[in-house]
Each structure stands twice: as C-alpha cells, then as structure tokens.
Amino acid sequence: MTMPKPSENAKAAFQKLVPPDPAVTTRPMFGNLAGFVNGNMFCGLFGEDLFVRVSVDDQAKVRKQGGRPFEPMPGRAMTGYVVMPAGWQKKPDATRAWIVTALSWSRALPAKEKKAKKK
C-alpha cells in the first residue's frame, strides 16, 4: 500500500492551523505531517485529509458534520482519531477550533516516554 501524500497547499494550511504553543511540535510522518504534544499525536495530515484525536463524544460530533473514522489502512481505524469533513481548508476557524480541542484532549494524556536510541 502506498501512503497518500499531502499537497503543498494542505501542508501550508495545516501549519497555519496548529497553535503556536511551545509544547507543540510538528514533524513529518510517512510523508505526511503530524502535530504532537508531550509525545502524543493530536492531529495530522494523511494525504489531503486532516485527522484529530478527540474524546468519543467529540468524535461523534465530527462524524455528524461529515467526518469519518481515521483508517490509515482500510478497515483498521485508529482508536481515538477522526477525519475532519472534506473542505476543512475552506473553514479555518471551525477547523482550528477542532485542532485546539484535540490539543487540549491530548495534553491531558500521560506523556509518552522517549525511546532509548539504539546503539
């Protein structure tokens, strides 16, 4: 399976929407981009799709708006993540609100331990 790649426009839109928080980092993941807080991924791009990590209740709200479960491999949804409705780039204020919600949700999770480097 080949990984979808985001367009330059999607990458630029994503970078503008991620809050300028000192605890937040963005980095490439499999040719896409993802946002992390305390080592936990809270949002990202998968091709042209934007996904966020939010509570079960918030996932239902996103699905009601046209979102869907995040399945990087068909039939294998990532628990806790939901894909934002198509057209997310055209609704920056609403999209930013969901990214901020995802950041808050993920910030409350236990910090991920850094893996020891292999020698």
C-alpha positions as CSV (number, residue, x, y, z in Angstrom):
1,M,0.0,0.0,0.0
2,T,1.3,3.4,-0.9
3,M,0.9,6.3,1.5
4,P,-1.0,9.3,0.2
5,K,1.0,12.5,0.2
6,P,-0.4,15.9,1.0
7,S,-0.3,18.8,-1.4
8,E,1.8,21.9,-0.6
9,N,-1.5,23.7,0.0
10,A,-2.6,21.2,2.6
11,K,0.7,21.3,4.3
12,A,0.6,25.1,4.4
13,A,-3.0,25.2,5.7
14,F,-2.1,22.6,8.4
15,Q,0.9,24.6,9.6
16,K,-1.3,27.8,9.9
17,L,-3.9,25.9,11.9
18,V,-1.6,24.3,14.5
19,P,-1.4,26.6,17.6
20,P,1.9,28.3,18.2
21,D,2.4,26.6,21.6
22,P,5.9,25.9,22.9
23,A,4.8,22.4,23.9
24,V,3.7,21.6,20.4
25,T,5.9,20.1,17.7
26,T,5.1,19.3,14.1
27,R,7.1,16.7,12.2
28,P,6.9,14.5,9.2
29,M,5.3,11.1,9.5
30,F,5.4,8.7,6.5
31,G,5.5,11.7,4.0
32,N,2.7,13.5,5.8
33,L,2.7,16.0,8.8
34,A,1.6,15.5,12.4
35,G,1.2,17.6,15.5
36,F,2.5,16.3,18.9
37,V,2.1,17.5,22.5
38,N,4.1,15.7,25.2
39,G,4.9,13.0,22.7
40,N,1.3,12.3,21.9
41,M,0.0,12.9,18.3
42,F,-3.1,15.1,18.4
43,C,-3.6,16.0,14.7
44,G,-2.1,15.3,11.3
45,L,-2.4,15.1,7.6
46,F,-3.0,11.9,5.7
47,G,-2.9,12.9,2.1
48,E,-5.4,15.7,1.8
49,D,-7.3,14.6,4.9
50,L,-6.9,16.2,8.3
51,F,-7.4,14.0,11.4
52,V,-7.7,14.9,15.0
53,R,-7.6,13.0,18.3
54,V,-10.6,13.8,20.5
55,S,-13.0,12.3,23.0
56,V,-15.6,9.7,21.9
57,D,-18.3,12.4,22.3
58,D,-16.4,14.8,20.1
59,Q,-15.7,12.1,17.5
60,A,-19.5,11.6,17.2
61,K,-19.9,15.4,16.7
62,V,-17.3,15.4,13.9
63,R,-18.9,12.4,12.3
64,K,-22.3,14.2,12.4
65,Q,-20.6,17.1,10.5
66,G,-19.4,14.7,7.8
67,G,-16.2,13.3,9.3
68,R,-15.3,9.6,9.5
69,P,-13.1,7.3,11.5
70,F,-9.4,7.6,10.6
71,E,-8.3,4.4,8.8
72,P,-4.8,4.7,7.5
73,M,-5.3,1.1,6.4
74,P,-8.8,0.3,5.1
75,G,-10.8,-1.5,7.8
76,R,-8.3,-0.6,10.6
77,A,-9.4,2.5,12.3
78,M,-7.1,4.2,14.8
79,T,-8.8,4.4,18.2
80,G,-9.4,8.0,19.3
81,Y,-8.9,9.6,15.9
82,V,-11.4,11.0,13.4
83,V,-11.0,12.6,10.0
84,M,-12.4,16.0,9.6
85,P,-15.0,16.6,6.9
86,A,-13.8,17.4,3.3
87,G,-13.3,21.1,2.8
88,W,-11.6,21.6,6.1
89,Q,-9.2,24.1,4.4
90,K,-12.1,26.3,3.5
91,K,-13.3,26.6,7.1
92,P,-10.2,27.6,9.0
93,D,-12.0,28.9,12.1
94,A,-14.0,25.8,12.6
95,T,-11.1,23.6,11.8
96,R,-8.8,25.5,14.2
97,A,-11.4,25.0,17.0
98,W,-11.2,21.2,16.5
99,I,-7.4,21.2,16.5
100,V,-7.4,23.2,19.7
101,T,-9.9,20.7,21.2
102,A,-7.6,17.9,20.1
103,L,-4.6,19.6,21.6
104,S,-6.4,20.0,25.0
105,W,-7.6,16.4,24.9
106,S,-4.1,15.1,24.1
107,R,-2.3,17.4,26.5
108,A,-4.3,15.7,29.3
109,L,-3.0,12.3,28.4
110,P,0.1,10.8,30.1
111,A,3.3,12.0,28.4
112,K,4.9,9.4,26.1
113,E,8.4,8.2,27.2
114,K,11.1,8.9,24.7
115,K,12.5,5.6,23.4
116,A,16.2,4.9,24.0
117,K,18.3,5.3,21.0
118,K,19.7,2.1,19.5
119,K,23.5,1.8,19.6
